[in-house]
């Protein structure tokens, strides 16, 4: 249904967005807004990607993954920001307002870079329950079932960024998709990530919406649901506002940038039926080639692919992500 609704007209929107949104050179949601790229910005609170999928090893569980800190260990440190809150927001009734929040916070790192992790669950009534305590780079059991782990991992995103820039510029000597010189910009790059697996029954329903956000000193820094919504569709001078917004107001505040397709693409929430093992557009699995799916929707290029496949050695067991690159 989504393909039929947007495949033709999104081409025009995509072209406009490319003119207005040079931040897309970072791809996915990596460094997507001025407040995340300006001097003094902290990449540790920049959300790259969010994933939600049924556990392949235990269908009774659902997995949420948030990757942050693009080019971790190269651009900045490979730790999490102490004092920041890394949140998974869960909407259980389809009104674009969170009913459950999983909040993960970290202590300052010790001399070895190890941090203390605290996981809390916040129901809609404002009460907070501590579900887990432990250290980064360790599997930590979650009260009520499940596991959480946070640390340095291989960046699971894969994309031919050089070819994408060539498609934008249309210059004679620029790389194009599927020209026989495919390169994955994210090959060998690392991110810091939080992997949370919980029983599906703990969410009260199989039909949920998910988004991630980072918060620091009471201010929302970044948020993300579906891949590339901000980076592609939101103009540069509105990107900070989008990152600081909330899904329930997306259509009101940003619908103008999506035209008649605001009802299809907004609010910016990743929806998933957790009883299904299907991938994107049902949630998002690590191996899902979301760029190919979106290029196919947009009709760019005609092949609907960047001819770059997954480069990571994902596993079917927790924590699912590939180990960090040297």
C-alpha positions in Angstrom: 0.0 0.0 0.0 2.8 2.4 0.9 4.5 1.7 -2.5 1.4 2.5 -4.4 0.7 5.6 -2.4 4.1 7.3 -2.6 6.3 5.8 -5.3 5.6 8.4 -8.0 5.2 11.6 -6.2 8.1 11.1 -3.7 10.5 11.5 -6.6 9.6 15.2 -6.7 9.7 15.5 -3.0 13.1 13.7 -2.9 14.6 16.1 -5.5 13.4 19.1 -3.5 14.8 17.6 -0.3 18.2 17.0 -1.8 18.5 20.7 -2.6 17.4 21.7 0.9 19.1 19.0 2.9 22.8 18.7 2.3 23.0 16.9 5.7 22.0 13.8 3.9 25.6 13.3 2.8 26.0 11.7 6.2 23.3 9.2 5.2 20.8 7.4 7.4 20.5 9.7 10.4 24.2 10.1 11.1 25.0 13.8 11.9 21.7 14.9 10.5 21.3 18.4 11.9 23.3 21.6 12.6 23.1 21.1 16.4 24.8 17.8 15.9 27.6 19.0 13.6 28.4 22.5 15.0 31.6 23.1 17.0 31.2 21.7 20.5 28.4 19.3 19.5 28.7 15.8 21.1 28.3 12.9 18.6 27.7 10.6 21.5 24.1 11.9 21.7 23.6 11.7 17.9 21.3 8.9 16.9 22.4 7.0 13.7 19.8 4.3 13.4 17.0 2.5 15.2 16.0 -1.1 14.8 13.0 -3.1 16.0 12.4 -6.8 15.2 11.2 -10.1 16.6 14.1 -12.0 18.1 15.2 -14.7 15.6 16.3 -16.9 18.5 13.3 -16.4 20.7 10.1 -15.3 18.9 8.5 -14.5 22.3 10.9 -11.6 22.5 11.3 -8.3 20.7 14.6 -6.5 20.1 15.3 -2.8 20.1 18.6 -1.4 19.0 19.8 2.2 19.0 23.1 3.1 17.4 24.7 6.5 18.2 28.1 8.2 17.9 28.9 7.9 14.2 32.5 7.0 13.4 33.0 6.2 17.1 36.7 6.2 18.1 37.5 8.3 15.0 35.5 11.5 15.3 35.1 11.2 19.1 35.3 8.9 22.0 33.9 5.4 22.0 31.9 5.9 25.2 28.4 7.1 26.0 27.7 10.6 27.3 27.5 10.5 31.1 24.3 12.2 32.3 22.5 11.8 29.0 19.4 9.7 28.7 19.1 7.2 25.8 15.4 6.4 25.4 13.3 3.8 23.5 9.8 5.2 23.2 7.0 2.8 22.8 3.4 3.7 21.6 1.0 0.9 22.3 -2.3 2.4 21.2 -1.5 4.2 17.9 -1.9 7.8 19.2 1.8 8.8 18.6 2.4 9.3 22.3 4.7 7.0 24.3 3.0 4.6 26.8 6.3 3.0 27.8 9.8 4.4 27.9 13.0 2.4 28.4 15.6 4.9 29.7 19.3 4.0 29.7 21.8 6.2 31.4 25.6 5.9 32.0 28.2 6.9 34.6 31.4 8.6 33.5 33.9 6.1 32.1 36.7 4.7 34.2 40.3 4.7 33.1 39.6 1.7 30.9 36.5 3.3 29.3 34.1 1.1 31.2 30.8 2.7 32.3 28.0 1.7 34.7 24.7 1.2 33.0 21.2 1.8 34.5 18.0 0.7 32.7 14.7 2.0 33.9 11.2 1.6 32.6 8.7 4.5 32.8 5.1 3.6 32.4 2.5 6.2 31.4 1.7 7.0 35.0 5.2 8.4 35.5 6.4 5.7 37.9 10.0 4.5 37.3 11.2 0.9 37.8 14.8 -0.1 37.7 15.1 -3.1 35.4 18.9 -3.6 35.2 22.2 -2.4 36.4 25.6 -3.4 35.1 28.6 -2.5 33.0 29.1 -1.6 29.4 30.3 -4.4 27.0 28.6 -7.0 29.2 25.2 -8.8 28.8 23.0 -7.7 31.6 19.9 -9.6 32.7 16.7 -7.5 32.7 14.2 -7.9 35.5 11.0 -9.5 34.1 12.9 -11.1 31.3 15.3 -10.1 28.6 18.8 -8.7 28.3 20.5 -5.4 27.7 24.0 -4.6 26.4 25.7 -1.4 25.5 29.1 -0.9 23.9 31.2 -0.5 20.8 30.0 -2.4 17.7 30.5 -2.4 13.9 28.2 0.1 12.3 25.3 -2.0 10.8 24.4 0.6 8.2 25.5 -0.1 4.6 25.3 2.3 1.7 27.2 3.6 -1.3 27.6 7.2 -0.3 29.9 8.2 -3.1 27.4 7.0 -5.7 24.6 8.8 -4.0 26.5 12.1 -4.2 27.1 11.4 -7.9 23.4 10.9 -8.4 22.7 14.3 -6.8 25.3 16.2 -8.7 24.7 14.5 -12.1 28.2 15.5 -13.1 29.9 13.6 -15.8 32.7 12.3 -13.7 30.8 11.5 -10.6 30.2 7.9 -9.4 26.8 6.5 -10.1 24.9 3.6 -8.6 25.8 0.1 -9.9 28.6 1.3 -12.2 30.8 -1.6 -11.2 32.7 0.5 -8.6 30.4 -0.1 -5.6 31.8 1.0 -2.3 30.2 0.8 1.2 31.2 4.0 3.0 30.4 2.4 6.3 32.5 -0.7 5.9 34.9 -1.0 8.8 33.3 1.9 10.8 32.2 1.6 14.4 29.3 3.0 16.5 28.3 2.8 20.1 25.0 0.9 20.5 22.4 -0.1 23.0 20.7 -3.5 22.5 17.6 -4.2 24.5 15.6 -7.4 24.3 12.4 -7.8 26.3 9.4 -10.2 26.3 6.7 -9.2 23.8 4.1 -9.6 26.5 5.7 -6.9 28.5 4.5 -4.4 25.9 0.8 -5.4 26.3 0.2 -5.5 22.5 1.9 -6.8 19.4 1.1 -3.7 17.4 3.5 -1.0 18.5 5.2 2.1 17.3 8.9 2.8 18.3 11.2 5.7 18.2 14.4 6.7 20.0 15.5 9.9 21.5 18.5 11.3 23.4 18.1 13.8 26.2 20.7 16.0 28.0 20.1 18.4 30.9 16.4 18.2 30.3 16.7 19.0 26.6 15.8 16.6 23.8 18.9 16.5 21.5 17.9 14.0 18.8 15.1 11.6 17.8 14.5 9.0 15.1 11.8 6.6 14.0 11.9 5.6 10.3 15.3 5.8 8.4 16.2 9.1 6.6 13.0 11.0 7.4 14.8 14.0 8.8 17.9 13.8 6.6 15.9 13.6 3.3 12.7 15.6 3.9 13.4 18.3 6.5 15.1 21.5 5.3 18.4 22.4 7.0 16.9 25.3 9.0 14.2 23.1 10.4 16.3 20.1 11.2 17.1 21.1 14.8 13.4 21.8 15.4 12.5 18.4 14.0 15.0 16.6 16.3 13.6 18.5 19.3 9.9 17.8 18.3 7.6 14.9 19.3 5.8 12.6 16.9 2.3 13.6 17.9 3.0 17.1 16.4 4.8 16.0 13.3 1.9 16.5 10.9 1.1 19.9 12.4 4.7 21.2 12.5 6.4 19.5 9.5 3.6 18.2 7.3 4.2 21.1 4.8 7.5 19.4 3.8 5.7 16.2 2.9 2.7 17.6 1.1 -0.2 15.2 0.6 2.1 12.3 1.8 2.3 13.6 5.3 -0.4 11.0 6.3 1.8 8.2 5.0 5.2 9.3 6.3 4.3 11.1 9.5 4.4 10.8 12.4 8.1 9.7 12.4 7.5 6.4 14.2 8.8 2.9 13.2 5.8 0.6 13.4 6.0 -3.1 13.9 3.8 -6.1 14.5 6.0 -8.0 17.0 4.2 -11.3 16.3 5.7 -11.2 12.8 9.3 -11.9 11.8 9.0 -9.8 8.6 11.3 -6.9 8.2 11.1 -3.3 6.9 8.5 -1.9 6.5 7.5 -4.0 9.5 9.9 -2.6 12.0 13.5 -2.9 10.8 15.9 -5.8 11.0 19.7 -5.3 11.0 20.0 -7.0 7.6 17.2 -5.0 5.9 18.4 -3.0 3.0 16.3 0.1 3.8 18.2 2.2 1.2 17.2 -0.2 -1.6 13.6 -0.2 -0.4 13.5 3.6 -0.3 15.3 4.0 -3.6 12.7 1.6 -5.1 9.9 3.7 -3.7 11.5 6.9 -5.1 12.4 5.4 -8.5 16.1 6.5 -8.0 17.9 4.9 -9.8 15.8 2.9 -12.2 17.2 -0.3 -10.7 16.0 0.7 -7.3 19.3 -0.3 -5.7 22.7 1.1 -4.8 24.2 -2.4 -5.5 25.7 -2.5 -2.0 24.8 -5.3 0.3 25.3 -5.9 4.0 29.0 -6.0 5.0 28.4 -7.0 8.7 28.5 -10.5 10.3 25.2 -10.2 12.1 24.2 -13.1 14.4 20.9 -14.7 15.2 21.6 -14.5 19.0 21.9 -11.6 21.4 23.4 -9.0 20.9 22.9 -9.6 17.1 25.3 -6.8 16.1 28.8 -7.6 14.7 31.8 -7.0 16.9 33.6 -3.7 16.6 36.3 -3.3 14.0 39.9 -3.0 15.1 
